[in-house]
Amino acid sequence: FANSIGAFQIEFTDNEFNKAFTTMTTDDIEARYLLSTNLVNKILKYSIRQNGKVEFAFIDSKIFIFRESKKDHFSGELFNSNDEATLQQIYDDFLSYFNIVEELVLNRRIWGKD
């Protein structure tokens, strides 16, 4: 898909991030502006915690987080399994999402572009 819209690959100064992610963009400057050092670090920390593949997409002033998982996150198992490890994993998942959102909110001027 990325190639069909004229996207090309860029790399960041963070080699660990470059190894974990392939960054495709149609605008090199905007991509580097969106992916601040702080956000890159949070995305990298989040991806390391996950047991599956994680992808991020920034499209039309929205962020999409795709996460590979063998767990069924939509069946309501939270209410059937409340052991401490399961609850801690759910808490950690939400905390990671909120940290990424917080970084985006703190840097909200990037979302005003149309």
PyMOL commands that set and color helices and strands:
alter all, ss='L'
color gray80, all
select helices_A, chain A and resi 3-5+15-20+28-34+37-49+77-79+84-106+108-112
alter helices_A, ss='H'
color red, helices_A
select strands_A, chain A and resi 8-10+23-25+54-59+62-67
alter strands_A, ss='S'
color yellow, strands_A
deselect
rebuild
show_as cartoon
